Amino acid sequence: MTNVIAVCGTWHLGTAVCAGLLNRGCTLALFDEDSQLLNAALNGRAPTGEPGVSAALAAGADQMHSTTTLENWAGHKLCVLAYDTQPDEAGLDVRLEQAVHKFGTHSPPDAVLIVMSQLRAGTHERWSATLPERRTIVYVPENLRLGSALVDFTNPTRLIVGATEEQPALAAVNRLFPDQQPTLVLPIEAELIKHATNAYLALCITFANELGALAAHLGANPRVVTTGLKADPRVSPNAPLRPGEAFSGATLRRDLLALTSLGQRAGRSELFAAVLNLNERHAFWSLRATAEAVGGLDGKRIAVMGLTYKPGVATLRDSLPLRIVQRLTESGAHAVVFDPAADQLSADLCVERVDTATEAVTDADAVLVLAALTEVINLDWTAQRPAQAVIIDGCSGLDPEKIHEAGWQIRTIASPEGGTFSEIDGR
């Protein structure tokens, strides 16, 4: 078991880690309390449709085996904890707590646990205090974006390593990232770097949306304003400053909640709480715009383009578009949804799912675009036959000029708040 890397967790994070390690020729022992996820990974199937991951798992099937129990996983010299963190109200994930406990009681001397699962600041210190001597926990906060996780693991833009014992930490990290130069920091610093990264991204998104709504209200084009802002050398051109949809998924929200809770102890929670509140207020603007466009939602046929919070991926977990669809149906609308990559929908969700964008648009009272799907961006809008040629672009993914030229009205975040749609001579 000396040369085997034992990985716990086989959802998005875990399978991306496994795929990257398999591509490097590593031998893996896998564990997950969810036997369906575990078996899927062992049989070359990634649960989220992450590009390249299923292929890597399938190609490396002979390099993987199941550990069957958490105790067996913990008995390896190098363990990786890669559950996608799902904290409870107290900020704890019982799966992580159990895994660390088993590592403390079943690991051999000089074993190292690399934690890539997201941790609340202070967790490493608490866990380390429970370990016997000659056991090491290293925190390597992941930065694997949905839709590019394997690329991000293979070529990380930074490699933060939180540890108190330099030699065993760097030796273990080198097994996972042999060609990278790590930045060694204190565990609490690594935990806060992860919190700060996601909180900053959330702040940028929320700032852009608030600025965009204000700009539109004053008669300015929000995209022109944010483009001018990003031209300032003090503002990163890669910052997510683009007015559009609210942030979605669990990751950014999880870190904001953590910082809000931690900030309450220091009297510094207001900013993080405000970002959460403003994002939630903005989240359903496209739903309100749709209701305004069609004179109420009850009985209306609404075409919904995109179900996941990133186009081209499968997972519906913590999806804002899915929440919007649920609100649509609760308001009496007949939702016709199109997203070729999204996972199967719950039978409890009363919607019609179709195979093509044209099927969704046909006879629709409005088209609600919630993800910038390639099939929607490239759709020939002049050939469509809706009941009303109205688009609400909830993700700022379409080109308004092209939509106008095709004879449609369109409402985006750039439309003046409370104002009317851009009117043109359409059908």
N, C-alpha and C positions, 0 to 999 in steps of 0.2 A: 504493500500500500504506500510505500515511500514515494514513488513517482506518480501516483495517482492524485488528481485534483478532485476533491469531493464538492459538488455544487448542490446547494439546497435552494429550491425554487425553480419552477419551470414554466412561468408565464412570460411576460414580455421581457423583463430584465434577465431572468435566468436563462431563457433560450437564446437570447442575443449573446450573453456571456459564453454559453456552451458552444454556440456556432463559431465565435471568434477563437476560442481555445482549440476546437477541433481543426479549424483551418491552420492552426500552428502545430498540429500533430500531437496534441496532448491526449492523454488517456483520462477519462472522466468517470466518476461514480455519482449518480444522480439520485436525489431524494426530493419528494414533494408529498405533503400530506394529502393532496388531491391526486388520487391514482389515475384519473382520466388525463389530467395534464401531464403527469409523468409518463404514462404509456404513449401519449401523443408525441412527446419529445423523443422518446426512445425509438419511435417509428418514423421519425423525420417530418413531423408536422408541427409547425409553429402556430400558436393559438391566435396571433394577432395579424397574420398576413404580412409580417415584417419582411421587406425585400431581402432575399439571399439567405434568410435564416433556415427555412425548411430545407433548402438545397444543401446547406452545410451540415445540417443534422442528418439528413439521409446519406450523404457521402461519408460521414464519419460514424455511421451506426456501429461498426465493429470496434470503435474506440470507446463506446459507452456501455455502462451496465447500471442496473438499479441497485441501490443499497438496501432496499426493503424496509429498513427502520431508521429512525432518527439517531438511535444509538450507534448503528453501523456507520452512518455518515460522520458522526462526531469522532469516530475512532481513527480517522485519517490524519496524517501529519499536516496536510494543507487543506483547509476547508474554506469554502466560499459561501457566504450567506447572501442569496440573491432573490429573496422574496420581494415582490412589489408591495411596499408597505401599505397596509390598510389600518391606520390607527383608530382606536376607539376614542370616546370623548375625553379620556385622560391622556391621549397621545400615545398609547401603547398598542403594539401589535402582539398578541399572545403567541403567534407563531415564532416571531423573533425571540421573544423571551424564552420559549421552550428550547429553541435551537441553541441559544447561548448557554442555557443551563446544562443541556446534554454535552456541549463541548467542554464545559467545566468539569463534568463528572466522568466523561468517557474518553477524552483525548489523551494521547500518549505524551510523555515529556517532550518539550521543545516544539509542540504543535503550534501552528499559527492559524487564526481565523481571520480571513479578510472579509469585512462586512461591506457590501456594496448597496444593500438596502438602505433606504433613507432613514436617518435617525434624527430624533429631536435633540437639540443641544443639551449636553450633560449626560447622554446615555452611555457613551464609551466609558466615562469615569465610573459610573454606577456598575456597569458590567465588569469592568476590570477588577473592581474591588472584590468580586465574588470568585475569581479564578484562583486555582492553586498555583504554586510557583512553577516557572518554566513553561507557562502558557502565555500566548500573546494575542491580543486583539488589535487589528489594524483597520482603520476606517478609510476606505477609498470611495468617496462619493461619486456615484455614477452621473454621467451627463449624456445619456443615450436618448436621443430624440426619437419620438415615434415617427416611423417612416425612413429613418436613416441610422437605426441603432447599431447595426453590424459595422457600418463604416465608422461610426463614432467610437466603437470599442476598438476597432483595428487601428485607427489613426486618431487618437484623442488629441484635441487642441491643447489640453492641459491634463496633468496627472497629479492631483492633490492626494497626498498620503498623510493621514493623521495617525501618529503613533508616538509612544513615549520611549520605545526601545528601537533605536535606529537599525542596528545590524539585522535582527530577524525580520523586521518589517520590510526593509528594502530587498532582502534576499527573497522573501515570499512574493512581493510585488513584481520582482523581475521575472518570476515564473509566469505570471499572467501577461506582463507587458515588457518583453525582453528588449525591445528596441526604443523604449521611451525613457526620457529623463524626468524622474518624479520630483515634485516639490514637497519636501518634508515639513510638516507643520504640527503643532499640537492638536490632539484629537478635538478639543473644543473649537479650535480655529477651523478645522476641516468641516465640522458640523455646521458652523455658522456660515462658512463659505457656500455650502450647499443651500442653506436657507436664503442667504443673500442673493444668490444667483437667480433663483426662481422668483423671489419677491421683487427683484429689480425688473425682470421680464414682465411680471404682472403689472408693476407700476407703469412701465412704458406703454403697455397695451391700453391700460385704463386712461392714462394721460392723453394718449392719441385720440381715444374715443370721446373723452370730455372736450378736448380742444376741437375735435372735428364737429361735434354737435354745436359748439359755440360759434365756430367759423361759419357753418351753414346758416345758423340763425341770423348772423350778421351779413349774409350775402356773399361770403367768400368761399372759395373752393378749398375744402379741407386738405386735399392731396397737394395742392400748390403750397399751402401753409407748412405742412409737415416736410415736404421736399425741401423747402427753403430752410427749415430748421435743421435738417440733416446735412445741409451744405456747410454748416458751421463746423470747423475742424475739432471743436470740443465735443461734438456729438457724433457717436459712432454711426457710420453709414449702415451698419448691420443691426442697429437697434430696432426692435419691433414697433416703430412709430408709424403705424398705418391705420387710419380710422377704418373701422369695420366691425367685425363681430367681437363679442366679449370673449375673454379667455375661457377655455373649457378644459375638461379633464380634471383629474384629482391632484396632479402634481403641484401646480402653482397655488391652488387653494390650500393644500396641506401645509405648505411652508408659510403662507400668510397666517394661517390659524396658529401654527407653532410660534411664530414671532409675535403675534398678538398676545398669546398666553404668556410667553416669556417676558414680553414688554410690560405686561400689567404689573409684574413684580418690580420693575424698575421705573414705573411711571412713564413708559414710552410706547404705549400700544396704539395711539390714535391713528397714526399714518397707515399702519397695516390693516386695521379695522376699516378705515375709510376706503381703501382700495377694494376690499371685499364687498362693501356695501355699494359702492359705485358700479362695480362690475355686475352685480346682481341687478341693479336698476337698469343697466344698459342691455342686459342679456335678452330681453324680450321686446326690444324696440321693433324688430322686424315683424313680430306677431301683431303688434299694435298697428303698424303700417299696413299690414295685409288686411286687417279688419276695416281700417279706414278706406282702403282702396275698393273694397267690394261691398261696403255698406253693411258690415256685420258678417260674422263667420257662420252662423247657423244655417245649415243646408247648402253651403257653398262647396264647390269642388276645388280643392287647392292642390296644385302640383308641388311637391316638395323635392328639391334636388339636393341630395347629400344628407347622410345620417350620422356620419362620424365626424369628430371634431378636427380631423385632418383628412384631406381627400386621398383616396387610394389605399387606406388601411381598413382593417376588418373590425377592430374592437369597438363595441358600443358602450363600453364601461365609462361612466361619468360623462356621457356625450350631451352637450348642450342642444344640438339639433334634435336629439331624441326627446329631450324635455319639451322643446317647442312643439314637436309633433303631438306629444301627449296633451299639451294645452289646446292645440287645434281641435283634437277629437273631443276633448271635454267641452269645447265651445260649440259643438254640433257640426263642425266641418267634416266633409268627406276628404280625407287626406290620401292622395295618390303619390306614393313615394318611389324614388329612383335612386339607387346607389348600388352599383354592381359588385363592389368589394365588401360591403358591410355584412356582418354576421347575421344569422337568422334572427328575425324579430320575435318577441314574445307573443304567444297566442292571445294574451290579454290586451294587446295593443290593436285596436280596431282600425286598421288601415288597409289600403289596397297597395300591394307592392308589384311593380311592373318591371319589365326587362329592358326597356329602352326609354330614353328621355322623351322621344316623340309620343309614346303611349301615355306618359304622365301629363304632357302638355295638352294633348287633345281634349277639347271641351272644358278645359280648366277655366275657372273664374279668375284665377291669379296663379302666377308661378312664384314660389318662394325658394330662393337659392340660398342654401345654408352651408354649402361647401363648394369650393372651386373645382369641381370635377372636370376633367379634360373633356368628357363627352358633352358637358353643358357649355363649356367655353367655345367648343368647336361646332356647336349645333347650328344648323341653318335655320335661323329664326324666321326668315321670310317664308319658309315652307310649312310652318306650324299652323295648326288650326284650333286655337283656343276659343273658349266662349268670350273671353275678354283678353285683349293683348296687353296685359299688365304684369310686370316683373317687379318683385321686391328683392333686391340683391342684399341679402343679410350678411354677406362675407366680403363685399367689395371685390368680387372675383371677375365681374364682367366689364366690358368696355361700353360705357353708356352711349358713346357716339355710334358705335356699330348697332347697338340695340335700337336706338332712335331711327337709324337708317333703315332698319328692317321693319319699321312701322309699329314699334311697341312703345308704350310708356314704361318708364323705369323709376323706381324710388331707391335711393341709396342713403347711406349715412350723410352724404353730401347734400341731400335734399333739405331745404329749410324746415326746421322742426315745426310741425303743425301746418306746413304749407301744402301746396298741391303738387301733383306730379308734373313732370315736364310734359307738356302737351304738344303733340305733333299730329299731322295728318296721317292717320293709320287706316286700317281696314274699318 
